Amino acid sequence: MNFHSLKISKIVSETLDTVSISFEIPSSIKDEYTHFAGQYLTLKTTINGKEIRRAYSICTPPDASSLAVTIKKVKNGLMSSYLTEKVNVGDYIDVMTPEGNFVCKPDHLLSRAHYFMAAGSGITPVMSMIQTILEHEPKSVCYLLYGSRDECSIIFKEKLDLLTKK
């Protein structure tokens, strides 16, 4: 797998301690970032002179206009603190091409019931999967059991409300 230096194109505050970071993918390497719903990206940077790598699930569906990951700040977490507090739109970070086998491959001919369970930031790969199924497997239905500390901590609350209507 290869790392590429990608430009941060957008940062969205999801909760008080969680952000989604979108990356600009140059057309010359766009094919390398083709992914399945549920895969993750490994981000790499140097903090205090030490190389740090962390994997974050892709929150956007494969056919989205941008590629994004969602990061929840972890107490004493070097990378999560850096990504939620220090990076800005226009900054560059090394991003590995997508990996992972926890994937969803929809089939538009099928009619299935998909059940998902997630808590906290575990919603990230599930979000990509649900969006993909609703778009590319229209005869199917998705059920989600999602746990969060409180209503203010619900990651993707507005998107989840919209998806519920869909």
N, C-alpha and C positions, 0 to 999 in steps of 0.2 A: 504494500500500500504506500501511496505517496502523500507527502505533505505539500500544500501550496499556500503561499502567503495570500490570504483573501482579505479584501476590504470590507469592513463593517458598514453596511448600508442603512441599517435601521436598528434602533433599540427601543423596545416597548416594555414599560413597567407593567407587569402582570399583577403583582401584589407588592406589599411593602418590602419584601425581601427576595423577590423573584423577577427576573427580566428575560425577555426573548430577544435574541440577537440574530439578525438576518445578515447574510453575506452576499456580496456581489461576486458572481461567478463569471469570469471572462469566457467569452464564446469559445476560445481555443481549448479550454479544459472542461467545458460544460458536460460533455459525455462522461467524464470521470466522476461527476457528482450526481449521476443518475442513481436513484435509490428506490428501495421498497419501503412502504409504510412500516415503521417499527425499527428501522436501522438507526445507527448512531454515528456521530463524528467525534474524533479525538482532536482536541485543541491542544496546542503546544505553545508555550511562551517561557521567557526567562524572568523570574522574580527573585530579587535579592541575589543575583548571580547564579541562581540554580534553575536548571531546566525543569519545568513542571508540565506534565501531560495529564489531561483528564478527559474522559469520555462523557458526552452528553447526547441524549436522544434527540433525534430530529422531530420537531413538532409540526412541520408542514407536510402536506401530502406530496407525493411524487410529481404531480402535475401543477403544483403551485408556482407562481411567478418568481418566488424567492425561496431560498433554503435557509431555515432557521433552527436554532436550538434554544431550549429554555433552561435557565440556570437559577437554582435556588441557593441563596447564600447559606453556607454551612458555618457554624461557629468554629473559628480558628482555621477555616478552609482557605488555603493560600489562593488557589485558582478561583474558587467561587467568589471570594471577596474581591479579587482583582477584576473579575468579569462583571460583577454587579455594581462595583463602585468606581473603577478607574478607567475603563475603556470608553471611548466615544465614537460616534459615527465618524467615519473617515480613517480610523485607525486600522492597522493591518494585524492579523494574527495568523499563525500557521495552523492549517486545518487539514487533517487527513481525509482521504476519500472515504465514503460510507462503508461501514462494516456492520456485521451482526446478522444472526439467523432468526431472531424474534420478529418475524415479518408476517405481513398480511398480503395475500395475492388474490384480489377479488376476481370474480367471474360474473360478467354481466348476465349470463344465462341462468344463474342459480338464484334460488329464493331460500335464504337461510336466516336463522336467528343467531346473532353473535352476542356473546355475553362477555363483558369486561369488568374487571375489578381493579381498582387503583386507589392509592392514597397519596396525598401530598404531591410531590413532583413526579411520582410514578404515573401521573396522568399524561406526561409528555409523549411517549410513544403511542399510547392509546389514542390520543388526540389525532395523530396522523392517521392511524388505522380507521377510526370512526369516520373521519372526513373522506377517506379513500373509499370505504365501503358505501357510504351514502351516495357518492358521486358515480361509482363504477359498478355497483351491484344494486341497482335501484329497487329490485323486488325483495331485497333483504331488509331486516330490521336490526338495530343495535340496542342493547341494554347495557347501562353503565351503573355500577355501584361504586360510588366515589366517596372517600372519607377525607375530611379536612378538619383541622383544629377548630375553626370557626368560619363564619361566612366571609370575613375579610381575607382569609387565607386560601380561598378557592381560586386556584390557578385556572385561567381561561373561562371565568364565570360567564362573561358576556357571550363568548363563542359557544359555550355549552348550552346556554339558554336558546340561542339561535338554532343550534343543531337539534335541540329537543323539538322545536317546531317543525323541522324538516323531517 
